[in-house]
Amino acid sequence: EKIIAVGLIFLSNYASATLITSNTITNPTTIDFSTQATVSNISGPIQIGGLVGEDVTVSGSPNIGLYTNYDGWGLVSNGTWGSGMTYVSANDARPGSLIFSFNDGPVSAVGGFINHLPNFGSDLFISAYDSGMNILETYNITTLADIVTPSGLNQGGFRGIDLGSNSISFFEVTGYVPVLDDFTFSRTTSVPEPASLA
């Protein structure tokens, strides 16, 4: 009986997670990488949240080859990013990850406008972790909501995770040289119970 109860609790925690396939995040804070200094092929972490009043950093795994506000990113069959598109990317991620850290406290929903190199033997994933780097939710974007932009310029898709409560301390995008713009997140606000209001 105890095993069944634990299993039900485990399932209920994941039942509230939602894969976001368009930017519908409520009360969003958005980091547009046009506000970031242009850097190329540096190790992280990089502070990206200063202009929105947040301590948000991004690093890579492997932890080299980070680019921000860089002009020109080849995505092979998915086209290119450049000519005014600004973003964060990880050239040495073949495959690899961009890892975003919410150092001012966890968020409830997070995502970004994403693209990657498809058909290189590595699917595109997004994942949310708690403060101890325990996985809260992960989605295989290639199988669930693929991003296909043949020969496109600055094309991609918004993908994210909504957990409904402030529990996401880290957000990871894993794929083959992933690239992301308009990094967006929000926190839920607690509503006082009627007894507290009285």
Secondary structure by P-SEA (a helix, b strand, c coil): caaaaaaaaaaaaaccbbbbccccccbbbbbcccccccccccccccccccccccbbbbbcccccccccccccccccccbbbcccbbbbbbcccccbbbbbbcccbbbccccccccccccccbbbbbbcccccccccccccccccbbbbbcccccbbbbbbcccccccccbbbbbcccccccccccbbbbbbbcccccc
